[in-house]
Amino acid sequence: MTEPKNTRLSPAKDIATNPPTRNSGHDIKFEIQNLKTKHNAIIFAHNYQPDDIQEIADFVGDSLELSQYAARTTHEVIVFCGVHFMAETAFILSPHKTVLLPDPHAGCLMADMINAQTLRSKKKELPGIPVVCYVNSSAEVKAESDICCTSANAIKVVESLTEREIIFVPDKYLGQWVASQTGKKLHLWPGFCPTHARILPKHILNLKNTYPDAVVIAHPECRPEVHEISDAVLSTGGMIRYAKDPKVHQMIVVTEAGIIHRLQQENPGKEFIPVFPEAICPNMKRTTLEKVLWCLQDMKPAVTVPEEIRLRAKSAVERMLQVV
């Protein structure tokens, strides 16, 4: 299978062929390109990453897309511009590769709301009920799960199971959305994304007064009352595809604001309105060009997973990928 191409990266290609002559951000990008070639590296960036990180990435996507490409890239080094669980997932699927996370402190507050021990306790309370684990979780939690999901495929994953009752961890809001769409009984963990939980119906209603013709597209990690007043509930990848519809001219984007950059780059002439300025994930914004450069210079920090945990987690991730 051919490597994914990011057609938005012509500026980076220009840097590689026309090196700068002064010390600047342009210099840093040029050095990154050289080190990528030296180490046979590829740069992945999540849709919530800062604008300049998205621009140097070889592939920008949501959690599902990044998992898929991590599983099949032929590069020896993966620089994962995202948060820790994403880099872990890449290593779970490609343990023979070096997986670098530019900022080792880029965690996920939702992922920290559950651990393997507490999940094992829940499984004892509900014996025989399968566990669907949102990919926004640690490798240890994935290892205790039957199958993973992302916001893009959570409904399909739950529908793929024959059981009518399911333990769904850790995002209660995504779980509530999936339950409403599948009719299955989901035993929900009380986890959530603080960034999405800050978004309230009043933020959307205020914007609708200003932009009455705009469509409202919300992420499944938002509260149910936000889902109810939105025109569609989609993953970030789903939002990217939806925005390309010729009938869409204005969109109120109800998720982390980092996605606005990609939406604008890929849809010139359309208007994308962030739901409100505080919809920012501080961990996603920890990545900088300097940190990407330093990790390629030092080949660290590298993310690894103990083999026994990796193998069990891999089973849950691969089962997810088979559903897509």
C-alpha positions as CSV (number, residue, x, y, z in Angstrom):
1,M,0.0,0.0,0.0
2,T,1.3,3.4,-0.9
3,E,2.2,5.9,1.7
4,P,-0.4,8.6,2.5
5,K,0.3,12.0,0.9
6,N,-0.6,15.3,2.3
7,T,-1.1,17.5,-0.7
8,R,-1.2,20.6,1.5
9,L,2.5,20.4,2.3
10,S,4.0,22.1,-0.8
11,P,5.6,24.8,1.5
12,A,7.6,22.1,3.2
13,K,8.7,20.7,-0.1
14,D,9.9,24.1,-1.1
15,I,11.9,24.4,2.1
16,A,13.6,21.1,1.3
17,T,14.7,22.3,-2.1
18,N,15.4,26.0,-1.3
19,P,17.2,26.2,2.0
20,P,16.9,29.5,3.9
21,T,19.8,31.7,4.6
22,R,18.9,33.1,8.0
23,N,18.0,31.8,11.4
24,S,14.2,31.6,11.6
25,G,11.2,29.4,11.8
26,H,11.9,28.7,8.2
27,D,15.3,27.3,9.3
28,I,13.7,25.0,11.8
29,K,11.4,23.6,9.1
30,F,14.3,23.0,6.8
31,E,16.3,21.2,9.5
32,I,13.2,19.0,10.3
33,Q,13.0,18.1,6.6
34,N,16.6,17.1,6.6
35,L,16.4,15.0,9.7
36,K,13.2,13.3,8.4
37,T,15.2,12.1,5.4
38,K,18.2,11.1,7.5
39,H,16.1,9.0,9.9
40,N,13.5,7.8,7.4
41,A,10.9,9.4,9.5
42,I,7.2,10.4,9.0
43,I,5.4,13.1,10.9
44,F,1.8,12.5,12.0
45,A,-0.4,15.3,13.4
46,H,-3.8,15.2,14.9
47,N,-6.4,17.6,13.6
48,Y,-6.2,19.5,16.9
49,Q,-2.5,20.3,16.7
50,P,-1.2,23.9,16.2
51,D,-1.3,25.3,12.7
52,D,2.4,25.2,12.1
53,I,2.6,21.6,13.2
54,Q,-0.1,20.6,10.8
55,E,1.8,22.4,8.0
56,I,4.9,20.3,8.4
57,A,3.1,17.0,8.9
58,D,3.1,14.3,6.3
59,F,-0.4,13.3,7.4
60,V,-3.0,15.1,9.4
61,G,-6.0,13.2,10.6
62,D,-8.3,12.0,13.4
63,S,-7.6,9.1,15.8
64,L,-8.9,6.4,13.4
65,E,-7.1,7.7,10.4
66,L,-3.8,8.0,12.3
67,S,-4.2,4.5,13.7
68,Q,-4.7,3.1,10.2
69,Y,-1.7,4.8,8.8
70,A,0.5,4.0,11.8
71,A,-0.3,0.3,11.1
72,R,0.9,0.4,7.5
73,T,3.6,3.1,7.2
74,T,6.9,1.8,5.9
75,H,9.0,4.5,7.6
76,E,11.3,3.5,10.4
77,V,10.5,6.5,12.7
78,I,7.1,7.9,13.5
79,V,7.0,11.4,15.0
80,F,3.6,11.6,16.6
81,C,2.4,15.2,17.1
82,G,-0.5,14.5,19.4
83,V,-0.9,13.2,22.9
84,H,0.6,10.2,24.7
85,F,-2.1,7.6,24.1
86,M,-1.8,8.2,20.3
87,A,1.9,7.5,20.3
88,E,1.3,4.4,22.4
89,T,-1.3,3.2,19.8
90,A,1.3,3.7,17.1
91,F,3.8,1.6,19.0
92,I,1.2,-1.1,19.8
93,L,0.8,-1.6,16.0
94,S,4.4,-1.0,15.0
95,P,6.7,-2.2,17.8
96,H,9.7,-2.5,15.4
97,K,9.5,1.2,14.7
98,T,10.8,4.1,16.8
99,V,7.8,6.2,17.9
100,L,8.7,9.7,19.1
101,L,6.4,12.1,21.1
102,P,7.8,15.6,20.9
103,D,6.5,16.6,24.3
104,P,6.4,13.7,26.9
105,H,4.0,15.7,29.1
106,A,1.3,15.8,26.4
107,G,-1.2,13.6,28.1
108,C,-5.0,13.3,28.0
109,L,-7.1,14.2,31.0
110,M,-9.9,11.8,29.8
111,A,-7.4,8.9,29.5
112,D,-6.3,9.7,33.1
113,M,-9.8,9.2,34.4
114,I,-9.5,5.4,34.1
115,N,-6.8,2.8,34.7
116,A,-6.4,-1.0,34.4
117,Q,-7.2,-1.7,38.0
118,T,-10.5,0.3,38.1
119,L,-11.6,-1.3,34.8
120,R,-10.9,-4.8,36.2
121,S,-13.1,-3.9,39.1
122,K,-15.9,-2.9,36.8
123,K,-15.5,-6.1,34.8
124,K,-15.9,-8.1,38.1
125,E,-19.1,-6.2,38.8
126,L,-20.5,-7.0,35.4
127,P,-19.0,-10.4,34.5
128,G,-19.4,-11.6,30.9
129,I,-20.2,-8.2,29.5
130,P,-17.7,-7.1,26.7
131,V,-15.7,-3.9,27.1
132,V,-15.6,-1.3,24.3
133,C,-12.7,1.0,25.0
134,Y,-12.5,4.5,23.4
135,V,-9.0,4.8,21.9
136,N,-8.5,7.9,24.1
137,S,-7.1,5.6,26.9
138,S,-3.8,4.1,28.0
139,A,-2.3,0.9,26.6
140,E,-3.1,-0.8,29.9
141,V,-6.8,0.0,29.6
142,K,-6.8,-1.2,26.0
143,A,-5.3,-4.4,27.2
144,E,-8.2,-5.0,29.5
145,S,-10.7,-4.4,26.7
146,D,-12.3,-6.6,24.1
147,I,-12.3,-4.0,21.3
148,C,-11.4,-0.4,20.9
149,C,-13.2,2.3,19.0
150,T,-12.8,5.9,17.9
151,S,-15.4,8.6,17.7
152,A,-15.5,7.9,13.9
153,N,-16.4,4.2,14.3
154,A,-17.9,3.8,17.8
155,I,-21.4,3.1,16.5
156,K,-20.1,0.5,14.0
157,V,-18.0,-1.1,16.7
158,V,-20.9,-1.4,19.2
159,E,-23.2,-2.7,16.5
160,S,-20.6,-5.4,15.5
161,L,-21.0,-7.0,18.9
162,T,-23.9,-9.5,19.4
163,E,-24.3,-8.7,23.0
164,R,-27.1,-6.2,24.0
165,E,-25.2,-4.9,27.1
166,I,-21.7,-3.4,26.8
167,I,-19.3,-1.7,29.2
168,F,-18.2,1.5,27.5
169,V,-15.1,3.4,28.7
170,P,-14.0,6.0,29.4
171,D,-16.1,8.8,27.7
172,K,-19.6,8.9,29.0
173,Y,-20.7,11.5,26.5
174,L,-19.5,9.5,23.5
175,G,-21.1,6.5,25.1
176,Q,-24.5,8.3,25.5
177,W,-24.4,9.2,21.9
178,V,-23.6,5.6,20.8
179,A,-26.4,4.3,23.0
180,S,-28.9,6.7,21.5
181,Q,-27.9,5.5,18.0
182,T,-27.8,1.8,18.6
183,G,-30.4,1.1,21.2
184,K,-28.0,-1.0,23.2
185,K,-27.6,-0.8,27.0
186,L,-24.2,0.8,27.7
187,H,-22.7,0.7,31.1
188,L,-20.9,4.1,31.1
189,W,-17.7,5.1,32.8
190,P,-17.9,8.7,34.3
191,G,-15.1,10.0,32.1
192,F,-15.2,13.0,29.8
193,C,-13.1,15.4,27.8
194,P,-12.9,18.7,29.7
195,T,-12.4,20.7,26.5
196,H,-15.6,19.4,25.0
197,A,-17.5,19.4,28.3
198,R,-17.0,23.2,28.4
199,I,-19.1,23.7,25.3
200,L,-22.7,24.5,26.3
201,P,-25.9,25.0,24.3
202,K,-25.8,28.7,25.0
203,H,-22.5,29.0,23.0
204,I,-24.2,27.5,20.0
205,L,-27.4,29.4,20.3
206,N,-25.6,32.7,20.6
207,L,-23.7,32.0,17.4
208,K,-26.9,30.9,15.6
209,N,-28.3,34.3,16.2
210,T,-25.3,35.8,14.4
211,Y,-25.0,33.1,11.7
212,P,-28.6,31.9,11.1
213,D,-27.7,30.0,7.9
214,A,-24.7,28.1,9.4
215,V,-24.8,24.4,9.9
216,V,-23.9,23.2,13.4
217,I,-21.6,20.2,13.5
218,A,-20.7,18.8,16.9
219,H,-18.2,16.2,18.1
220,P,-19.6,13.1,19.9
221,E,-17.5,14.0,23.0
222,C,-19.8,17.0,23.6
223,R,-22.7,16.9,26.0
224,P,-26.0,15.3,24.9
225,E,-27.8,18.7,25.1
226,V,-25.2,19.9,22.6
227,H,-25.9,17.0,20.3
228,E,-29.6,17.7,20.4
229,I,-29.3,21.2,18.9
230,S,-26.7,20.3,16.3
231,D,-27.4,19.5,12.7
232,A,-24.9,16.6,12.7
233,V,-22.7,14.8,15.2
234,L,-19.4,13.8,13.6
235,S,-15.8,12.9,14.4
236,T,-13.1,15.4,13.3
237,G,-12.6,13.2,10.2
238,G,-16.3,13.3,9.5
239,M,-16.3,17.1,9.9
240,I,-13.5,17.4,7.3
241,R,-15.5,15.4,4.8
242,Y,-18.8,17.1,5.6
243,A,-17.2,20.5,5.0
244,K,-16.4,19.6,1.4
245,D,-20.1,19.4,0.5
246,P,-20.8,22.2,-2.0
247,K,-24.0,23.0,-0.1
248,V,-22.0,23.9,3.0
249,H,-21.0,27.6,3.1
250,Q,-20.9,28.4,6.8
251,M,-20.2,25.9,9.6
252,I,-20.3,26.4,13.4
253,V,-17.5,24.0,14.4
254,V,-18.4,22.4,17.8
255,T,-15.1,20.9,18.8
256,E,-11.5,21.8,19.6
257,A,-10.5,24.9,17.7
258,G,-7.4,23.4,16.1
259,I,-9.4,21.8,13.3
260,I,-10.4,25.2,12.0
261,H,-7.0,25.6,10.3
262,R,-7.4,22.5,8.2
263,L,-11.0,23.3,7.4
264,Q,-10.0,26.7,6.0
265,Q,-7.0,25.3,4.1
266,E,-9.0,22.7,2.3
267,N,-12.2,24.8,1.8
268,P,-11.2,28.3,0.6
269,G,-14.1,30.7,0.4
270,K,-16.1,28.9,3.1
271,E,-16.5,30.3,6.6
272,F,-15.8,28.2,9.7
273,I,-16.8,29.6,13.1
274,P,-15.3,28.2,16.2
275,V,-17.9,27.5,18.9
276,F,-16.0,29.6,21.5
277,P,-12.4,30.7,22.2
278,E,-12.0,28.4,25.3
279,A,-12.5,25.2,23.3
280,I,-8.8,24.5,23.4
281,C,-7.0,21.4,24.5
282,P,-3.8,22.6,26.3
283,N,-2.1,19.2,25.9
284,M,-2.6,19.3,22.1
285,K,-1.0,22.7,22.0
286,R,2.2,21.6,23.8
287,T,3.8,20.5,20.5
288,T,6.1,23.1,18.9
289,L,8.4,23.2,15.9
290,E,11.3,23.3,18.3
291,K,10.2,20.2,20.1
292,V,9.7,18.3,16.8
293,L,13.2,19.4,15.8
294,W,14.8,18.4,19.1
295,C,13.1,14.9,19.2
296,L,14.5,14.2,15.7
297,Q,17.9,15.4,16.7
298,D,18.1,13.3,19.9
299,M,15.7,10.5,18.7
300,K,13.8,10.9,22.0
301,P,11.6,10.9,23.9
302,A,10.5,7.5,22.5
303,V,7.2,5.9,23.5
304,T,7.1,2.1,24.2
305,V,4.7,-0.4,25.8
306,P,5.7,-3.6,27.7
307,E,5.3,-6.6,25.4
308,E,2.7,-8.4,27.4
309,I,0.5,-5.3,27.6
310,R,1.2,-4.5,24.0
311,L,0.0,-7.9,22.7
312,R,-3.3,-7.7,24.6
313,A,-3.9,-4.1,23.6
314,K,-3.0,-4.9,20.0
315,S,-5.8,-7.5,19.9
316,A,-8.4,-4.9,20.9
317,V,-7.0,-2.3,18.4
318,E,-6.8,-4.8,15.5
319,R,-10.3,-6.0,16.2
320,M,-11.4,-2.4,15.8
321,L,-9.6,-1.9,12.6
322,Q,-11.3,-5.0,11.1
323,V,-14.7,-3.4,11.8
324,V,-13.9,-0.3,9.7
